[in-house]
Amino acid sequence: AGSPAARVGGGSTPFAEGRPPSRTRWLWAYAASSAFLGILPVIALAAGGWLLAQGMRGAGSLVGAIPGILAMIVPSVLVAGLVFALLVLLIVRVLGVGIGEGVYPVRSRIAWQAWTTERLLDSARTFLFPLYSSSFTPVWLRALGADVGRDVEASTVLLIPKLTTIADGAFLADDTMVATYELQGGWMRLGTARIGKRAFLGNSGMAAGGHNVPRDGLVAVLSVAPPKAKAGSSWLGSPAARLRRVVNDSDLERTYRPRAGLRIARALWELCRIIPVLVTCALGLAVMLALAAAVDAWGLGWAVALSSAVMLSAGAVAALITTAAKWLIVGPIRAGEHPLWSSFVWRTEVADTFTEMVAAPWFANSASGTPALAIWLRTLGAKIGRGVWTDSYWLPEPDLVTLGDGATVNRGCVVQTHLFHDRVMSIDAVTLENGATLGPHSVILPAATIGSDATVGPASLVMRGEFVPVGSRWSGNPIGPWRAVKVRSYQATGA
């Protein structure tokens, strides 16, 4: 267990005795739900497309259809989003019937329901991204079936709603997982999870079934909640260890008790998050119209030949629009602190929505590991040297990121330049010096530096303010010296 992995027992303890029953019919159920999850966005887009088609009726040409398209694009996008959200809501509520704590065969109804629920809500985090990390997120989670208290702040949390309780004033950061299932030997274990009153679950933190984050407690970035914990305790790492922390005494009006005017201002900024959705849909329509025009003008063969140039152009436009949005909405970002209920935090969320809904699908996902991604990140304000390999675009505050010549940021990494601590967003710089390496699925926190030619291994956490010495090798959560692995060699003695 843990990162790095360490032996915690003589052998694995099975969830249940014996082999689970092998029912072939449930394989077909998994296959059917996989196929349905794939076409669900298509169904939603088809509903929006039908409305868009009504605006194009009667147009004699593509050019003549453009006014109708422009008139109907906003209602079409809203209809597509609403249809997808309603389908997700209905299906998750139906799948929640009968789910409860216990151990079940993977090939069983309950296991299939839990698996399908997580896959569906993972898809919703992508297609309904503007709903997350907003004041509407608790409403959405309640509608899905989770027990959610008042004044809860939740970002892109993944959960099984029927098994989740989130108490008043809790905070769930980006990519958290709550009440997730565990698999072993053909069995699935499910359990309830509770996030206590005014508790905090950090970025990529996990509270698995049977684990709780205590009242006023904290589970840090990339960490797991312990099975038992006292109120007010803080935990870090995998496996979790006690962590000392200082409570941030800040203005309650800007953290836990905002006045009505602040709530209205936040709602108005969050409504702006529909703009990047409209932009990405407009780009999709522009690509379709461009290819249709090519077919009309030169035939299908030329349209196929030109399709790569059309897609590259769309990617470039998406990247430029996202860059412009960052500078117009947020501007230059400097180290400092900002309470949750402040314009700066809301504006960064709008800019992040442009990144996730416009730049990521049209450009950043495909450009990972290429010079094009590094060039684009420079336009956002990141200081990136020559020969940098970055397989991740997750630089939340790019102005504060420095990647020296030959530095490497692997896939799934987060260069985390901000942390929320007691509902205050604290921002500071992160530096990878020349030749430094951040391993796959690792996180480096604000005010931290990886020295020249130093390496941080996979699934590791570089703590806030840490300095990884020049030329050294570290790994783990939190990081420690990367111990060399002894390899026993064998000599072949026969064929």
Buried (B, 14 or more C-beta within 10 A) or exposed (E): EBBBEEEEEEEEEBBBEEEBEEBEEBEEBBEEBEEBBEEBBEEBBEBBBEBBBEBBEEBEEBEEBBEBBEEBBBBBBBBBBEBBBEBBBEBBBEBBEEBEEEBBBBBBBBBBBBBBBBBBBEBBBBBBBBBBBBBBBBEBBBBBBBBBBEBBBBBBBBBBBBBBBBBBBBBBBBBBBBBBBBEBEBBBBBBBBBBBBBBBBBBBBBBBBBBBBBBBBBBBBBBBBBEEBEEBBBBBBBBBEEBEBEEBEBEEEBBBEBEEEBEEBBEEBBEBBBBBBBBBBBBBBBBEBBBEBBBEEEEEEEBEEBBEEBBEBBBBBBBBBBBEBBEEBBEEBEBEBBBBBBEBBBBBBBBBBBBBBBBBBBBBEBBBBEEBBBEBBBBBBBBBBEBBBBBBBBBBBBBBBBBBEBBBBBEBBBBBBBBBBBBBBBBBBBBBBBBBBBBBBBBBBBBBBBBBBBBBBBBBBBBBEBBBEBEBBBBBBBBEEBEEEEEEEEEEEEE
